């Protein structure tokens, strides 16, 4: 009898934990595993950053871009997560893979003029009709230049992995 009661109590506790997790994240599955090095800050495990094998909560975004703090906005306000300015987001690539990257900026258009959320003539950020340039970006201080002419009329987040920013010019 005691073993059965303990089993029922354990089941109830697990159900409450999973239910609470689902209520908080509003996503299924509520967690994801970091599977690549695109967000690492070193080839070795680094505390306070995302490392291969880390488990992260997947929280539903209800207001775009408002509920996501980009690198640009975070750099303006001092907000950091996982060792760098801005939030990290998960999304599905066109191949169906789950990608976890830092939201660098939110691009939208005012007619034919590109706008970047949080841009207020900062010396380290340049927005033109051809590209957006973030100087001294990321943990290693590289410049990130994103050609934007192919995004004309489209709105969305431009993302990159922290490690990608440090070692290449890849962005999505």
Backbone bond lengths (Angstrom), bond angles and torsions (degrees), N, CA, C in turn:
res aa  C-N    CA-C-N  psi(-1)  N-CA   C-N-CA  omega(-1)  CA-C   N-CA-C  phi
1 X - - - 1.450 - - 1.524 112.55 -
2 X 1.335 115.98 -43.43 1.463 120.16 -179.55 1.525 110.90 -63.66
3 X 1.321 116.51 -39.96 1.465 120.31 179.56 1.523 110.52 -64.48
4 X 1.314 116.60 -40.70 1.465 120.15 179.37 1.532 110.13 -65.96
5 X 1.331 117.29 -43.71 1.467 121.49 178.66 1.526 110.49 -62.22
6 X 1.333 117.17 -41.44 1.466 120.92 177.79 1.524 110.40 -63.28
7 X 1.319 117.49 -39.70 1.464 121.69 177.80 1.517 111.77 -63.72
8 X 1.321 116.54 -42.30 1.468 120.95 178.92 1.529 110.17 -65.48
9 X 1.324 116.96 -43.16 1.471 120.66 178.46 1.527 110.64 -62.78
10 X 1.325 116.91 -42.93 1.471 120.67 178.13 1.521 110.42 -61.57
11 X 1.328 117.34 -42.82 1.465 121.77 178.75 1.528 110.44 -61.59
12 X 1.327 116.89 -44.26 1.466 121.00 -179.78 1.528 110.57 -63.47
13 X 1.322 117.35 -42.60 1.468 120.93 179.10 1.526 110.57 -62.76
14 X 1.326 117.40 -44.71 1.468 121.24 178.87 1.521 110.40 -63.66
15 X 1.335 117.49 -42.42 1.467 121.14 178.99 1.526 110.82 -62.43
16 X 1.329 116.94 -40.50 1.470 120.67 178.30 1.528 110.40 -65.56
17 X 1.325 117.58 -42.40 1.468 120.87 178.78 1.525 111.35 -62.68
18 X 1.330 116.76 -47.08 1.469 120.20 179.71 1.524 110.17 -65.43
19 X 1.332 117.30 -42.38 1.462 120.71 177.77 1.519 112.07 -61.24
20 X 1.322 116.85 -41.97 1.468 121.14 178.11 1.522 110.91 -64.55
21 X 1.315 116.40 -42.06 1.460 121.54 178.58 1.526 110.66 -61.75
22 X 1.322 117.11 -44.75 1.467 121.30 178.35 1.527 111.49 -65.92
23 X 1.324 117.21 -39.60 1.463 120.39 178.67 1.526 110.74 -63.72
24 X 1.328 117.50 -38.51 1.462 121.35 -179.85 1.525 111.63 -72.15
25 X 1.329 117.25 -48.79 1.464 120.12 -173.53 1.522 113.08 -81.31
26 X 1.321 118.28 -30.05 1.465 123.74 -175.52 1.524 111.77 58.44
27 X 1.311 117.52 28.32 1.463 123.07 -178.39 1.520 110.52 -135.32
28 X 1.338 114.98 151.15 1.459 120.67 170.65 1.514 108.41 -129.37
29 X 1.288 119.50 126.84 1.459 126.51 -6.95 1.527 110.64 -72.12
30 X 1.333 117.57 153.63 1.462 120.55 -176.20 1.524 114.31 -79.94
31 X 1.325 117.34 -5.61 1.464 121.15 179.60 1.523 109.74 -133.31
32 X 1.327 115.08 159.49 1.461 121.83 174.57 1.525 107.63 -142.30
33 X 1.309 115.80 156.01 1.461 121.50 179.61 1.523 108.64 -108.05
34 X 1.319 116.96 133.24 1.462 121.73 176.07 1.526 107.29 -70.53
35 X 1.346 116.23 116.87 1.461 120.34 -172.07 1.522 114.03 -106.45
36 X 1.336 117.96 -11.77 1.467 118.78 -178.73 1.524 109.73 -131.89
37 X 1.326 115.15 173.26 1.468 121.26 -179.08 1.519 113.25 -85.88
38 X 1.325 119.07 5.72 1.460 119.65 -172.22 1.529 113.81 -60.88
39 X 1.330 118.51 -21.81 1.464 120.78 -179.43 1.525 113.55 -108.36
40 X 1.319 118.30 -0.04 1.461 120.04 -177.85 1.527 110.91 -72.45
41 X 1.318 116.33 156.15 1.465 121.84 176.86 1.520 111.47 -105.43
42 X 1.314 116.43 -0.10 1.457 121.46 -178.53 1.519 108.05 -163.57
43 X 1.303 116.67 162.04 1.463 119.54 175.17 1.526 110.96 -74.75
44 X 1.334 116.27 -10.96 1.456 121.70 176.21 1.525 109.15 -109.98
45 X 1.335 116.41 161.75 1.454 121.82 179.49 1.521 109.76 -58.70
46 X 1.340 116.63 131.63 1.457 122.12 -178.63 1.525 109.09 -126.51
47 X 1.331 118.47 121.01 1.467 119.77 -179.87 1.524 111.79 -65.86
48 X 1.339 116.55 145.10 1.460 121.54 177.15 1.507 114.46 84.31
49 X 1.328 117.58 -1.50 1.461 122.08 178.45 1.524 108.19 -123.05
50 X 1.330 116.92 175.41 1.462 120.45 175.96 1.517 109.17 -87.25
51 X 1.306 115.86 130.06 1.457 122.91 179.96 1.519 109.36 -122.97
52 X 1.326 117.04 155.73 1.460 121.52 177.45 1.527 108.38 -56.72
53 X 1.329 115.82 130.86 1.456 121.71 179.75 1.516 114.35 95.30
54 X 1.336 118.13 -11.01 1.463 120.32 177.54 1.526 110.12 -65.78
55 X 1.309 116.00 146.26 1.461 122.26 175.71 1.523 107.37 -103.30
56 X 1.337 116.32 129.21 1.461 121.14 -179.28 1.523 109.74 -121.86
57 X 1.334 115.81 148.66 1.459 120.66 173.43 1.517 108.93 -77.51
58 X 1.319 116.80 141.54 1.459 122.82 179.36 1.523 107.06 -106.97
59 X 1.324 117.61 104.22 1.464 122.52 -177.06 1.517 109.63 -99.80
60 X 1.323 116.22 132.72 1.460 121.76 179.18 1.529 110.20 -65.46
61 X 1.321 116.08 136.37 1.463 122.33 176.77 1.521 107.09 -96.91
62 X 1.327 116.70 122.16 1.462 120.27 -176.95 1.520 113.23 -103.75
63 X 1.323 117.82 -23.44 1.460 120.63 179.43 1.518 109.22 -127.55
64 X 1.319 116.04 115.34 1.458 121.13 179.31 1.517 107.57 -110.08
65 X 1.319 118.90 129.93 1.450 128.30 0.20 1.519 114.06 -90.27
66 X 1.329 118.07 -1.88 1.458 122.63 -169.41 1.505 117.45 -52.77
67 X 1.329 118.58 -38.65 1.462 119.22 -175.67 1.523 112.95 -87.05
68 X 1.319 117.62 -2.62 1.466 121.80 176.52 1.526 107.95 -110.14
69 X 1.313 115.97 123.27 1.467 120.67 177.43 1.523 107.47 -92.10
70 X 1.328 116.65 114.72 1.458 121.04 -178.70 1.527 110.70 -79.27
71 X 1.328 115.10 169.19 1.470 121.26 175.31 1.529 109.79 -55.46
72 X 1.345 116.82 -45.21 1.468 120.99 -178.29 1.525 110.49 -59.73
73 X 1.329 117.45 -49.31 1.465 121.01 -179.81 1.532 110.12 -66.18
74 X 1.327 117.07 -42.22 1.459 120.87 178.98 1.518 112.65 -62.61
75 X 1.309 116.75 -38.61 1.472 120.01 178.65 1.522 110.28 -66.73
76 X 1.339 116.87 -34.27 1.471 120.68 176.56 1.521 112.25 -68.20
77 X 1.338 116.56 -37.77 1.469 120.95 -172.06 1.524 113.92 -102.22
78 X 1.341 117.02 -13.55 1.460 120.63 -176.96 1.518 113.83 89.03
79 X 1.347 117.99 5.61 1.465 121.35 -179.11 1.530 110.18 -74.77
80 X 1.328 116.65 127.84 1.462 122.06 178.59 1.519 110.83 -128.14
81 X 1.331 115.75 151.32 1.467 122.43 169.39 1.520 107.85 -145.62
82 X 1.308 116.45 140.60 1.467 122.82 -180.00 1.528 112.17 52.04
83 X 1.320 116.92 42.50 1.452 121.55 171.01 1.511 116.76 82.38
84 X 1.336 117.99 12.28 1.465 119.76 -179.15 1.529 108.59 -157.49
85 X 1.338 116.82 165.41 1.467 121.21 179.73 1.526 111.08 -65.12
86 X 1.333 116.14 143.39 1.458 122.68 172.44 1.520 114.59 86.09
87 X 1.339 113.82 174.22 1.466 122.06 179.90 1.516 112.04 -88.50
88 X 1.320 113.38 158.83 1.460 122.64 172.31 1.521 106.40 -104.18
89 X 1.331 117.21 136.62 1.462 120.67 -179.91 1.520 110.17 -123.97
90 X 1.323 115.38 153.91 1.463 122.28 173.96 1.517 107.80 -109.86
91 X 1.320 116.41 140.10 1.459 120.85 176.12 1.517 108.41 -152.85
92 X 1.322 116.05 166.19 1.458 121.66 178.72 1.523 109.14 -96.05
93 X 1.330 116.44 129.28 1.462 121.29 176.95 1.523 108.77 -73.40
94 X 1.321 116.25 171.86 1.464 119.83 177.16 1.520 111.27 -64.11
95 X 1.340 117.15 -20.39 1.466 121.80 176.55 1.524 112.18 -85.70
96 X 1.344 117.46 -2.73 1.451 121.37 -179.36 1.518 114.53 88.25
97 X 1.338 117.25 2.38 1.464 120.54 178.45 1.526 110.15 -77.25
98 X 1.323 116.47 149.10 1.463 120.53 174.40 1.525 107.75 -85.88
99 X 1.316 115.69 122.18 1.461 122.76 -178.67 1.529 108.13 -109.68
100 X 1.318 116.66 135.71 1.462 121.50 172.99 1.529 106.83 -119.74
101 X 1.330 115.45 115.50 1.463 122.26 -176.94 1.520 109.65 -140.85
102 X 1.310 115.14 165.75 1.460 121.03 174.91 1.528 108.71 -84.53
103 X 1.336 115.74 134.82 1.466 121.09 174.86 1.531 107.15 -76.74
104 X 1.323 117.23 106.26 1.467 120.52 -176.46 1.526 111.87 -77.72
105 X 1.339 116.65 -46.31 1.456 119.80 175.56 1.519 109.51 -159.74
106 X 1.328 114.67 161.23 1.459 121.31 176.49 1.520 106.56 -107.56
107 X 1.327 115.55 119.62 1.465 122.80 -177.87 1.520 109.60 -102.30
108 X 1.328 116.35 134.38 1.462 121.64 172.01 1.525 107.40 -146.40
109 X 1.303 116.49 171.79 1.462 120.48 -173.68 1.521 110.66 -122.66
110 X 1.318 115.26 137.77 1.456 123.56 172.82 1.524 105.22 -108.83
111 X 1.330 116.22 88.06 1.461 120.79 -170.52 1.517 108.37 69.84
112 X 1.333 117.33 -118.66 1.469 120.68 178.44 1.533 111.92 -101.45
113 X 1.325 116.46 8.65 1.463 121.01 -178.33 1.529 110.45 -101.29
114 X 1.341 117.38 124.02 1.462 119.18 177.91 1.531 111.09 -73.03
115 X 1.317 115.35 142.59 1.461 121.98 177.27 1.526 107.86 -126.93
116 X 1.319 116.24 143.89 1.459 122.30 175.78 1.522 107.33 -120.46
117 X 1.332 116.00 123.10 1.457 120.57 178.60 1.532 109.04 -56.91
118 X 1.337 116.13 129.50 1.462 120.87 178.80 1.516 114.57 89.31
119 X 1.354 117.64 -0.25 1.468 119.87 179.85 1.523 109.61 -81.15
120 X 1.335 115.50 123.38 1.465 121.73 179.51 1.527 109.14 -139.68
121 X 1.327 117.29 50.67 1.468 123.13 179.44 1.524 113.43 59.14
122 X 1.333 117.83 35.84 1.460 120.20 175.69 1.527 109.22 -64.32
123 X 1.323 116.35 146.09 1.463 120.76 -178.78 1.526 111.62 -67.35
124 X 1.305 118.55 -24.26 1.465 122.95 -176.45 1.528 113.47 -94.05
125 X 1.343 117.73 1.46 1.467 121.98 -177.15 1.518 110.02 -130.49
126 X 1.328 115.83 128.66 1.464 120.83 178.92 1.525 108.42 -126.40
127 X 1.332 116.14 128.86 1.464 121.87 178.78 1.521 107.66 -120.26
128 X 1.333 116.40 120.15 1.466 121.96 177.02 1.526 108.21 -124.99
129 X 1.327 116.89 177.25 1.469 120.52 176.05 1.524 112.18 -70.99
130 X 1.330 117.91 -16.83 1.460 121.75 -178.22 1.532 113.68 -102.04
131 X 1.319 117.23 -32.30 1.471 118.83 -174.45 1.528 111.14 -156.40
132 X 1.336 114.02 164.76 1.465 122.73 169.36 1.522 105.78 -118.13
133 X 1.329 116.81 130.81 1.459 122.53 -179.71 1.527 109.35 -120.87
134 X 1.333 115.47 123.46 1.465 121.49 172.40 1.519 106.45 -109.97
135 X 1.328 116.39 114.51 1.461 120.55 -179.74 1.523 110.67 -84.60
136 X 1.326 114.85 147.68 1.460 121.72 175.32 1.534 111.24 53.60
137 X 1.324 116.07 50.14 1.467 122.00 -175.22 1.522 111.59 -94.41
138 X 1.294 114.78 148.30 1.456 120.02 173.55 1.511 113.59 78.04
139 X 1.329 114.43 177.12 1.465 120.38 -174.45 1.517 113.53 -68.30
140 X 1.339 118.30 -16.88 1.461 119.42 179.53 1.527 112.76 -108.28
141 X 1.342 117.62 0.58 1.455 121.17 173.04 1.515 116.73 75.58
142 X 1.328 118.01 26.08 1.469 120.00 177.28 1.519 110.66 -81.14
143 X 1.319 115.44 160.19 1.456 120.96 173.99 1.525 108.98 -86.67
144 X 1.335 116.20 137.98 1.461 121.61 175.92 1.514 107.95 -112.19
145 X 1.340 116.93 115.28 1.456 121.44 176.42 1.518 108.40 -113.07
146 X 1.333 116.11 123.13 1.458 121.98 -178.02 1.523 108.94 -116.45
147 X 1.354 118.26 111.15 1.465 120.10 173.03 1.530 108.99 -63.97
148 X 1.333 117.69 133.38 1.464 119.56 -174.33 1.523 114.02 -120.34
149 X 1.319 118.65 1.83 1.464 119.14 -176.84 1.528 112.05 -60.71
150 X 1.323 118.38 -31.89 1.470 120.27 179.74 1.529 112.04 -75.93
151 X 1.323 117.48 -9.38 1.467 121.48 178.84 1.527 112.00 -98.55
152 X 1.333 117.78 7.82 1.459 121.96 -175.69 1.526 110.77 -51.17
153 X 1.323 115.92 125.53 1.455 121.69 178.81 1.519 114.92 83.19
154 X 1.321 117.37 -4.61 1.466 120.82 -179.15 1.523 109.57 -104.46
155 X 1.317 116.01 148.97 1.461 121.27 177.51 1.518 108.99 -119.25
156 X 1.326 115.90 143.96 1.454 119.24 176.43 1.514 112.21 165.91
157 X 1.335 113.80 176.66 1.456 121.03 179.27 1.520 110.65 -83.05
158 X 1.311 116.74 137.90 1.455 122.75 168.58 1.520 105.25 -100.99
159 X 1.331 116.01 126.27 1.462 120.72 -173.95 1.517 110.69 -125.14
160 X 1.309 115.03 160.65 1.456 121.40 169.71 1.522 107.96 -156.34
161 X 1.298 115.36 154.34 1.458 119.64 173.27 1.514 109.50 -77.06
162 X 1.319 117.88 145.09 1.467 120.78 179.46 1.525 111.02 -57.39
163 X 1.340 117.12 -42.30 1.463 121.29 179.02 1.525 110.35 -69.12
164 X 1.343 117.01 -38.96 1.467 120.17 177.48 1.518 110.48 -59.74
165 X 1.328 116.72 -42.95 1.464 120.82 179.39 1.519 110.66 -62.19
166 X 1.321 116.39 -35.87 1.464 120.69 -178.18 1.519 112.78 -74.59
167 X 1.341 117.67 -26.47 1.465 120.15 -170.86 1.519 114.93 -120.56
168 X 1.336 118.74 -9.54 1.466 120.27 -178.11 1.514 109.01 -154.27
169 X 1.311 116.43 -167.24 1.460 120.89 177.22 1.520 110.67 -116.24
170 X 1.333 117.92 23.16 1.461 121.14 -178.65 1.523 111.33 -70.67
171 X 1.315 115.39 135.99 1.460 122.86 172.96 1.512 106.27 -149.10
172 X 1.328 116.75 162.43 1.470 122.16 178.50 1.509 109.66 -129.94
